[in-house]
Amino acid sequence: MREATVYLHFPWCLEKCPYCDFVSYKTERPAIPHERYADAVLAELDARLATIGDGLAARRFISIFVGGGTPSLWASESLGRVLATLRAKLPFVTDAEVTVECNPSSLTEDHARALRAIGVNRLSVGVQSLRDDELRFLGRLHDAQGATHALEAARRAGFERLSGDLIYALPMQEPTASLPMAGRLLDLGLTHLSAYQLTIEPGTRFGELAKRGRLPLADEGASADAFLALDAFVEARGLRHFEVSNFAKPGQESRHNVGYWRGLEYLALGCGAYGYWRTEAAGDPAYGVRYRNEVLAEKYMQRAQTMRHGVTFTETETPATCATSAEDLDADVLVKERIMLGLRLAEGFDVAQAEEDLTTVIRTPARERAVAKMVSRERLAVDGARWHVPKRRWLLVDGTAAELF
């Protein structure tokens, strides 16, 4: 059985953060078409399932992740209808992980209880900082007290699996500034912490300011020091640094995100969602398609309602499909992605297992020479068939992966 996941995108926010490059649109909560959007997602689901057909029997789904945007703005009744339909039509494992991203400004105890009632068993809360000046700089709607109250509300509502996001290495921060915030989040009951450096993306407000030289940026050395300080601090609190940007208590790793890093397929639904699905025949080298859905919410809903059943993952730019782009992924591309993503995990990845899964050779003579060079520079370690990056070289992981392409 091949494991797979579901990603569901919700594109509306109360405010667009200046660093965010995800598909999201500022709107007032009453203006969100909660039921109509649910109808569109379910129409897309039916059309895609008609394409997959017998392929469902060979897969088991391990997670659903509802991202955005701000999915905690979606009426729980509408989201619940989508989740119930997904469970009814897809072969999920009995303990499937169901995560909803939440902003503190839209997460109350009552709403958290409503999410639990529709089968959500994990929340990912966009805290980002516990300092009011930093939250204002980041364009967040909540303050530090609001973030604390949201996490406390989630715990009172019964959520045992609780993740929080923290942005470190902000331009005004000392390298150790994130440590007391991380400690406070763990005191509030987090079982998972995602810690990211602030990245400046083109097309965002911060991107435009940076291009004009009007945005202060953190020094690279200070960012590296902050990364190392956070690693030591959080691991001393009992969480394992299992991926470059993520920590978790044992057994509390995000199954959905680990699925991305291990190369699992993800059936994506909703406005602007990216999906990846394998399409090769049994025994052939791996082959798949990465598709992206329409990014305009109104246009997505119109297209979803007119999708014909049996539309393929490669069909784009027609009224009969939600997708606006599709990229063919042959075995060579999938090998490169497996290397790039697998090396982000502390455990790395099993190359022999990947070769079997992708029905191709990864350990070519040229790649073995590149591996030997990276090992000699202590940027890569080889344990049997497993490749992994030593933690002291994690800040170089992207460059290391590129050397193995």
N, C-alpha and C positions, 0 to 999 in steps of 0.2 A: 504494500500500500504506500502510495506517495503522499506525504503530508503537504497541506496547502493552507492558506489563510485568506481572510476576507478583509479588504480595506474599504471603508465607507466614508466619503468626504461630505462635510457640511460646510457650505461656503460663506455663511454670514457671520459678521462680528458687530459689536456695538462701536468699535473703533479699530482702525487699521494701524497696527504697530509700525513704527518707522523703520524697523529692521526686517520686517516680515516679507518674504517673497513667495509665500504660498497663495493659492487662489482663495481670496477672501474679499468680501464686500461689506462696507459699512452700511448699516441699516438700523432702524428702530425695531425692537422686538415685535411689536404688534404687526409690523409690515411683513414679517417672515411668513411665507406660504407653507406652513408646517405640513398640512395634509397633502397639498398638491405635490410638494417635494417628495414626500413618502410614496405617493402614487407613481411618480416618475422613476424613482429608484427601483420600485418593485416591477415596473414595466421593463426597465433595462435588465433586471435580474432574469425575468422570464425569457427574454430574447437571447441572453448569453447562455442560459442553461440549455436552450434548444440547440445551440452550437456545440456545447460540450458533449451532450448526449451521453453515450455509454462511458465516456471518460470519467464521469462521477464515480462509477463503481470502483475505479482503481485509486481513488483518493479519499483521504480523511482530512477534514478541516479541524485545525487545532485552535483557531482564534478568530475573533472579530475585533477590529480596531476602528473606532469612530473618531476621525480627526477633522481638522478644519483650518481656518475658521474657528468658531466657538461652538462645538456641539452641545455644550451645556445650555445653549439657548433654545435648542430644539425641544418642542413640547414632548414630554415623556410618553404621552399616548401615541403620538405619531412615530417616534423612534421605536417604541415597543412593538408596534405593528410590523415594522420592518424587521426587527430582530426575531420576532416570532415566525415570520415567513421564512427568513433565512434558515432558522433551525428546522423548520418543517421540510424544506426543499433541498438542503445540503446535508451530507453525512458528517456530522460533527462528532468528535470524541465526547465522552460523557462529561469530562471536566474542562471543556473548552474555556479559554480565557476570553472575556468580553470586556474591553476597555473603552472608556469614553474620556476624551480630553475635556477638561473643564477650566474655565477662568475663575479665579476667586470671586470676581464681581457678579457671577451668575451661579454660584454654588451655595445653596442654603441647606440646612438639615432636611427640610421637607423635600427639596428637590433630590438630594442624595438618597433619601428613602424611596422616592418614586423611581429612581434609577435602579436601585436594588430590586424593587418589585417587578421590574420588567426583565430581570436576568443579568444586569450588569454586575460584574464581580470584581472590577478593578477600575480605579480612577487615576488619571494622570493630570495633575494640577499645575497650571502655568504660574508658579510663584515668581520665578526669575530673580527676585531679590527680597530681602527683608529690611531694606533701607528706603525710606520715603524719597530721598533725593535721587537715588538710582532708579527707582520706579518711575519718577517723573521724567527723568532723562530717557528712559526706555519707552515712554508713551503709554504706560499701563494705566488702566482705570482704577485699580485697587491700590490701597496703601498697605504697609506692613501689617497693621492690625487686621485688615480685611483678609490678607492671606492666612494669617494665623487662625482667624475665626472660621474660614472655609475648611481648613484641614481638621480643626476640632469638630466641625459639623459632620464631616465625612466619617470620622471615627465614631462619633455618637450614633450615626446612622447604621453602623455595623460593618463598614468597609475595613477588612483586614489587609487587603492588598491595595496599597496607596503609594503612588509615585509622585515626585515633585521635580520640576525643572528649576535649575539654578544657572544663571549666567555669571561667569567669573571673568576676571581679567578685563574689567571695564576700564576705560581710560583714567578714571579718577581713583582707582583702587590700588592699595598696596597689595603685594602678592599674597599676604595672609588674610586679607579682608573678608574673603568668602568663608573662612573657617568657622567663626561664630555663627554665621547664618546656617551653614550646613549642620552644625551641632544643634541649633534650635529646631531645624526641620526634622532631624532624627528624633529629638525629644518629643516632637508632636506625633510620632508614630509612623513615619515613612518607612516603608520596607524596600524602596527603590528610589535612587536619586540619579537624575540625568543632569550632568554638569557640562555646560558648553561655554566655549569662548564666544564672545560677540563677533559674529562674522558680518562683513559689510557686503551686501549683495547688490548688483546692478539692478536698476529699476525700482529700488526702494527709496524712501525719503532720506535715509542715512546714506544710501549709495550716491544720491545726487549731492548731498552736502559734502561727502568725502571727495567727490570728483572736483568740487570747487574749493577744496582745501579748508572747509569750514566745520569739519567734524574732528574732534580730538580722538586719537587712536592710541591703544595701549602699545607699549614697547614689547617687542618679541621676547626679549630676555625676561621681562617681568611676567609675561604670559606663561612662559615655560616654568618659571619659579612658582607661579600660582598653581599650575597643573600638578607639579610635584608635591607642593604643600598640601593640596586637597587630597591627593592620592594617599599620602601618609596619614592624614587626619581621619578620613572616612574609613579607611581599612582598620585603623585602631579602634573605631567604634563598632566593628564587627560586620561591616559590609564588604563584599568582595568586589574589587575593580575588575569586572568580567569583560568589559569592552571599553575601548578608548574613552568614551564619554559617559559610561554608565556604571553604577555601583548597585549592588543588591544584597540583601540578606540571603543566605543559602536557600535555594528553592524559590526565590521571589524574582528571578530574572524575568524580564518582559518576554514571554514566549513569542509574541507577535514580531517584535523587533529582531529577536534572535533568528526567527524564520527568514527575515530579509538577509541577515549576515550569512546564513547557511545556504542561501540560494533557493529557498522554497518558492513555489508559485504563489501569486496573490491575485485573487479575483477582485478587481476594483470596481466600485459602483459610485455614481454620483458625479456632480459637476467638477470638472478639472482633475478627476482621479486618474492616476497612473496604474495600469495593471500589467501583469506578466503571466503568460500561460504557455505551457509546453504543447507542441503540436506534432511531434515526430511519431512515426510508427514504431512499434516495439522492435528493439534490436538495432534501430538506426541511430546514428550520432545525434546528440541532443539538438533540438531546434525549437525555437519559440518565437513569440511576438510580444513586444511591449507596446501597449496602446495608451493613448491619452484621450480622455473624454472632453467634450465641449467645455470651455472655460467660462462662458457666459451663462449665468444661472437660468435666465428666462429661455434662452435658446436650448439649453440642455433639457429643460422640462418639456419643451415642445418636441424636441427630437425623440426623447425617451418614449413619449406616448405614441409615436408613429414608427418606432423600430419594428422591423419585421422579424419574426422568429426565424432563427437559423442564420442571422447575420454573422459573418466571420469576424475574427479579431483583426483582420487586415483591411477590412473595408473602412474607408474614411471619406469624409467630406461629401456625404450624400445625406439626404433627409432620412434615410432608412437606418442610420446608425448614430450613436452618440459620440463615436470616436472622431477626432480631428487629425490624429496622426497615428502611425503604426510603424514600428521599427522591427525588421527581421533580426533575430538573434540566432546565429549559427553556433556550432560547438566552440569555435575559436573565441567568439565574443563571450559566451557563457563561461568559458574557462577563465578569461581575464576578469570577469566580474566575480567569479568564485574566489580568485586570488585576492582581489582588491577588498572585498567585503569580509572574507574569511579571516584575513590577517588582522582585522580589527578586533577580533575576539582574543581574549587572553589564552584560550585553548588553541587558537589557530584553527586549522582544518586538516582533516584526514585526506591526503592526496589520493591514496588508493581508493577510498570510498567515493571521492569526487570523480575519479576516472570511471568507476563502475556506473555511477549515476548518469554521467554525461556521455557514456559510451565513446570515449575518446582518450587519447594519450596526453597527459599533462606533463609528465617527466620526460620531455624530449631532450636530446643531447644539448641543444642550445640553452634550454631552460635549466638543466642541471648545472651547466657551467655558471649561469647567472646566480643560481642558488649557492654554489660553492663560494662565489665572490662575496655575496651578502653574508654568508656564514663567517668568512675570514674577517670581515669588518664588524662582526658581532651585531649586525643588524637583523639577522635571522638565525633561528635555531631549528635543527632537524632532529626529531625524536622518532626513529622508525619511519613510518609513512606520514607523520604529522609535521607540518610546518607551522611555526609560530614566531612572533616578534617578541624578543625580551622586553620586559616592561620599561627598562631604562632607555629603550629605543622607540617607544611608542610615538613620540612626537615626530618621528621620521617615517611612520608607517606608510603614508601615501607614496613617498618616493621609493621606498623599498618595494612596494607592490608593483610600481611602474617598471622597475628594473627587471621584474620577472615576466613582463608581458612578452 
